[in-house]
Amino acid sequence: MTEFNDQPAPTGMLRVLTLDGGGAKGFYTLGVLKEIEAMDKNPLHKRFDLVFGTSTGAIIASLIALGHSVDSILSLYRTHVPTVMSKGTASARTRALRKLSAEVFADATFEQVKTGIGIVSVKWQIERPMIFKASVAQAHGRTGTFVPGFGVSIADAVEASCSAYPFFKRKIVRTFMGEDIELIDGGYCANNPTLYAIADAIHALRYEHKKIRIVNIGVGTYPDPKPSWVMRLAKKFCVSVRLLPKILEINTQSMDQLRHILFKDISTIRISDTFVQPDMATDLFEHDLKKLDMLFQRGRESFASREKDLREYLT
């Protein structure tokens, strides 16, 4: 898809879906989305006009935009995510992530998406966000040189958004202009990408605040798991290992607080519950499929308390 609809949706509303980063905890996101899709009786790309994602949210957002059902995404997650997260080194995780991206997205390009999209990553060297989009209508400038996804494949863009350095190696992508750009996980600038989606909705697509409806889905908050001896050793000697989960969570909460302060007149439903039970202890690198399926079930349950509002938003 190279052009976003110039006209508003038939109801006059712009419906936006934003998906947080969170590694393996994306199973929770899929639980919520499964119920939304079932309630609406439509593929999600037909209901949402704009889908933004960071890290694991970027994987899910890209697959939604390409027309995949939640069931098919869940099947891919069950196959690939435990494999990636069970690797013990950054090099091994990076190789597994690259294999996941290649197998899941193949040679898909941003011209093929069926709805508006935004995939968030960060330029390592100049410390600025790089957001992959499909439509020139979402550009905030330099429209004369706009190319969907900067000419980068969806597989490479998603891998970049998921490259949580130092747990993964940094990702180098080559743009249509022949530039080699080194990227890291979008969670370092917007683990919750809602503000970037709002910027597109208001300033690029020029929707009035009252005509925007946002559904923002997180990955849930859980007790920390008991670390293995390897992780205890890593935390003792590597500050970044201790800090990364905190950085991502602080970023997520800060972005949501800013959204609430700056754009409280834009209707937004955020779904990301907190679980305190010891058996829910988990983290970004969870690879026990039974635990991951539990997160999926929790996501489905989190949907229930917002079902009425979601139904009004989306139907």
N, C-alpha and C positions, 0 to 999 in steps of 0.2 A: 504494500500500500504506500503510494508516494504522496497522496494528498489526503489530509483530514477533511471531513465534511465541512464545507463553508457555512452550511446552515445548522442551526441547533437541532437536537434530537426532536422527533415528532411532538413530544410533550413540552418542548421548550426548555428542557433541563439538560445539563451536562452531567453525566454520571461518571464518577471517577473512583477507581479502585487503586489503593496504595498498599503495598506489601512490605513489611519490615524485613530486615536481615536477621539471621539467627542460626545459621548452620543447620544442623540436623533437626532443630526445633521447628523447622518449616512444616513438619508433619502436623503440628497444631494448626497452622494456617490452612492446610489442606482440609482439615476437619471442618473448619468454619465454612470454607468455600464449597465443600460438598453439600452442605445444607442449603446454602444460598442458591446454588445451581438447581437443587431439587425443588426448592420453594418456587423459584422463578420459572422452572420448566423451559429454560433456554440455555444454550451454551453461554458462558460468561462473556465471550467476546461480542455477543449480540446485545448484551444488556449494558455493558460498560463502554463508554466512548473513549476513555483514556485509562490506561493501566500502567502504573509506575511500580518498579521493584528494585530493591537493593539486595545484593548477595543471594541468599537462598530465595528471597522474594523476587530477584531478577530471573532466576530459573523459572519459577512459577508464572510470573508475569509474561515472559516470552512465550511459554507454551500456551498460555491462555490466548495471547494475541495471535498465535499461529493457528488457533482453532481447536486445540486439544480439550477434551473433557477432563473434569477433575479426576474421574476414575483412571483415565490413562496416565495422568500426571502422577497419581498415587502409585500406580504400578511401576513407573519409572523410578520413583523415589525409593520404593522398597527394594528394587533391584540394585540401584547404584549408590545411594547415600551411605548405607552401612559399609560398603567397600571403601569408599573415599575416607570416611571418618575413622576407620579402624587402622589406617596406616600410621606408622610410628614416627615418620620424619617429614619435614617440609617437602623434600624432594619427592618422596613416595606419594604424599597427598597431592602434590601438583600434577604428577603423572596420572594419577587416578582421576583427578578433576578434569584434566585435558581429555582423557579417554571418555569420561561421562559426557562432556560437551560435544565431542565429535560424534558419538553414537546417538545422542539424543537429538541434536540439531542438524547433524550432517552438514550440508552446504546451504542451509536456509539463510536468506538475506532479509534485511529490513524492508525490502520492497514487497515481501510476501505476507506481512502481517495484515490482519483483518480488522484491526482497531488501532487507535492511537496508543503509543507506547513510550516509556522512558526507562532506560536502564542506567543506573547510577554507578559510576566508578570515580576514582581520584587519580589525577596525574601526580606521579611520585616526585618528579624533579621540580615542578613549578607549583606544586601544592594547591591545585585548583580542581574543582569537579569537572568531569567529562561525562556528559549524559548523552547516551545513544538514543536517537529518535528516528522515526520513519517519515515524518511529515514536515515539509517546509513551513507549514502553518504554525508549528510549534517553535520555530526559530525566533530568537530574540535579537537578531541582527545577522549580518553576513549572509543574507538570503541568496545572494548571487552565486555563492560558492557552495550552497547547501547540497549535500548528497546524503541519502538515507543511511544512517548509522556510520557516517564518515567513510563509507565504503568498506567497513569492517563486517565480517560475518557475525551472525547472531551468536554462534558458538564462541568466538573469540571475545565478544563483548560480555557475554555472561561469565566466561571464565575470569575476565578482568574484574568484574563486579564481585566475584566470590573469592578473590585472591587476598585473603586475610593475612597479610604479612605480620609477623614472621612465621606463622603456622603454614603458610603457603608461599611459594616464591612469587615475586612480582611478575606481572604479565606484560609482554611487549606486543603491541598491535601495530599494524601498518595501515595507514589511512589511504584514501584514494589519491592523495597528493604525494604519496611516497614517504610520509613522515613516520618514523618509528617512535612510538610514545609508550613510556613505561607506566603501567597502571597498577593500582592496588584496590582493595575492597572498598566499595562505595560506603560502607558503614563508618569509615573514618570521617566522612563529611555529612552523611545523612542516612543513618541506619533506618530511620523512619523518613521515607521520601515525600511525605505529604506536602511540605512547603514548596518543594520543587514542582509538584503537580499543580498546586494552587497558582504558582507563578505563571505556568503555561496557560492555565484556564483563564486567568484574569488579563495578563499582559500580552500574551501571544494570541490566544483564541478569542479574547475580548468578551468573555461572558460576564454578565452582572453577578454580583455575589449571590443574590437571591435565586439565581438559576443554576447554582452549582450544588450537587449532592455528592458527598465524599463518604466512602466506606474504607476505613483504614484498619488493616488486620495485622496484629503483631504475632509474636510466637509464644506468648505467655511468659510468666516469671516463676522460677522454681527454686527450691533449696539447692545448694551446691552439693554435688555428689562427693563421696569419699574418694580422694585422689589415689591413684595407683602410686607405687614407689617411684616410678619414672616421673610422673607428674609432680610428686612432692619434691623430687630432686630438681626438676626444671624450675619450679616456682621459687626454690631457694636461691638459685644462681642466676635466674633470668627475670628481670623486672617486667619485661614486656609480656611474659607468660601470665604474670599475676594481673597485669593492668588491662590487657585487651578486653576480656569480658566486661570489666567495669566501664571502660571507655565506650564500648558499644551501647551498654545500658544507659549510661549517662547521656550519651548522644540521643538515644531514642526518646528518653523522657524530656530532654531539653527541647527537642524539635516539636514534641507534642504540646509542651507548655507554651512555646512561642506561637504555635498555630492557634491555640485557644485564646491567647492574649490579642494577637494581631488580626485574627479572622474568625472571631467568635460568632460573627453574623453569617458565616458560611456553614450550612448544615453538615455536620460530620458525625458519623458513628465510628467509634474506635472500639475494637474488640481485642483484648489481650489481658486475660485474667491472671490473677496471682494464685499459686497453689503452694500450700505450706506443708502438706503431708510428706513425711519422710520418704515414702515410696515413690514420690514424684521427683525426687532429686535427679537432676540431669544438667547437661551443659551443651555447648555448641557441637561437641565432638561425640555425642551419643551414637553408638553403633549397635546397641542391642535392639533388634527388631521388635521384640515384645514391648520394650519401653517406648519405642517410637510409635508403635500402634496405639499405645495408651495415650500418647500425646494427641494422636489423630482423634481418638474418642473424646478427649477433653475438649478439643476444638469444636466438635459437633455439639457437645453440651453447652459450650459458651455461646453458641448461636442462639440457643433457646430463649435466653433472657432478653435478646434484642430482636426477636423474630417479628414482633408487631411493628416496630420502627422500620426494620429493613423492608418489610412488605410494603409499607407506605412509601418508602424511598424508591423502590424498584418496580412497582407494578402500577 
